[in-house]
């Protein structure tokens, strides 16, 4: 981000903090106007910092996405590649199911295709790809599976379980069913 005036930086930080609360409470469709009102700025200021809803959502989820990406890179070095891949998928599933709005942000407007880059998906896919390729070479992952496929699968599971009384547990259960199909135990 280019250097900003102090007041512009404060506005950015205030908008982002309010957006995090609003997305947590109302999901990916949180009102941009409400975010602006609560942050004490005009809607034009919100749009100046975040030209699209996708840009705002990416900023809201960026830090945790980076943590998940870093974990994928660490796990790619593990000896048991199947266990490493499943650990990463489990962490991604728990986060996606427990944070309202993330799954919608990952799938918003069909942005999983390469022509409509989604920074959250790209970060996760790039980090998960080496882990996935190692698992494929070890014969513990179905050939031809992509990291974007896995992110899509997790987002779908999170969306399917968002209204369940215990979305995280149900998402974990559904991940187990999916894993049995894409990577049966050796």
N, C-alpha and C positions, 0 to 999 in steps of 0.2 A: 504494500500500500504506500503511495507517495506520501511525503511529509504533509501533515495537516496543521492548520492553526489549532491552538489549544482548545478553543470553543468547539471547533468541528470534531476534534478527537473526543471531547467529552460527550458531544451529541451522539457520536457513533457508539461509544461505550454504553451510554444510557439506553439508546435504542436497542442495542443487542441484549442488554440485561433484561429489559422489558419483554423483548421478543422471546427470550428463553422461557420466561414465566408464562407468557401467553400461549406459546406452542405447547408447553407442558400441560397447560390447563385445557386448551381447545384443539390441539393437534395442528397439522400442517395448514389448515384453512383458517387459522387465527386471523382476526381482523387487523389489517394493516392500519386502518384508521384508529382502532382502539390502541394499537401499539404506539402510534404517534401521539394520541391524546395523553396516554399514561406517561410517556416519556417527556411530555411537555414540549413537543416540537410539532411542526406542521407536517402534513403528509408529503409535501414536496421534499422536505429534509430527509424523511425516511427513504424516499425514492432516489434521492441524490446519492445516499450511501449504499442503498440496495436497490438497483434498478429493476429487479424482478423478484417475485416471491421466492423463486429458486435460489437466488443469491442470498437472500435473507436466511432461508432454511439451511443453506450450506454453511453460513457463518455460525448459526445456532449449534449445528452438530459437528463442526470442524474439529474441535479439541478431542472429543471422544472418538471420532473416526480416525484421527491420527494415532490415538492410543491403540485402537484395534489394528491399525495397519502396522504399527511398530511390533505388536505382538505376533502378527503373521510373519514378519521378517525374522523375529527371534525363533519362532517355531519351525521355520524352514530349515533350520540347522539341526533339529532334533533327529536322533537316530530312528525312532519309531514314527515314520511319517504319517501313518494312518492315525495314530493317537494324536499327533500334532495337528493334523488337519481337523480332526473331530473336535479337539479342544478349541481351535479357532472358530469353527462353525458354531460351536456351543456358545462361546462368548458373544459372537455376533448375534445369535438368536436371542439370547437373554437381553442384550441391550436393545435390539430392535423391538422385542415384545414388551419391554418395560418402559420405553420412552415413547410417549404419544407423539405421533407425527413423523417419526423417522422413516417408517416403511413407506408412507405416502410420499415423503420427500425422495426416497430412492426410486420410486416407480413413477413419479409425477410426469404426466404428459408423454409417456413412452420414451423418456429420456435415456433408457438403457441402450438404445442403439447408438453406435459410434458417431453418427452425424449430429447428435444432440447431446453433447458432452454434459455429464452430471459429475461435478467434482467429487461428491461423496462416493459415488459408484466407482469413478476412476481411481481414486485413492485406494479404496478397498480392493478393487480388482488387480491393480498393479502390485500391491503388497501380497495378495493371496496367490497370484499366478505362480511364483516359484515353488511355493508350498504345494500347490495343486499339481504342478508338473512332476515334482519329486514323487508324489503319491501315485501319479499315473505311471511313471517309470517303474515304480516298485510293484505295480500290478494291483494296487489297492483302491484305485479309482477308475471308474468307467472311462475308457478312451474318448476323447473328443469333448469332454466336459470343460467348460471355461469358467474362469473366476466370476465373470458376469452372470453366468448361469446360476452359480451358487448364491451370489448376492440376490438375484431375482427370487430364487427359491426361499431364501431366508425372509425377504421382504414379504413374499406371498404368505408364508407361515405367520408372520407377525400380523398382517392384515386379517387373516382368517381367525386369529385368536384374540383380537383387540377387545371384543365384548365378552369374552369368557370370564367367569368369576376369578380365575387365576391364570391370566394370559401367559405368564412366563412358564409355568409348569406345563400348560397345554402346548405351548410352542416347543418346549423341549421334547415333549412326547411325540409331536408330529415330526420334529427333526429326526428323532430316532427311527421312525417309520421310513422317512425319506432316505436316510443313510443306509438302511438295510437294502434299499433298492439300488443306490448308486455306488455303494462300497461295502458289499457284504463282508462280514468278518472272514479272515483267511482260513 
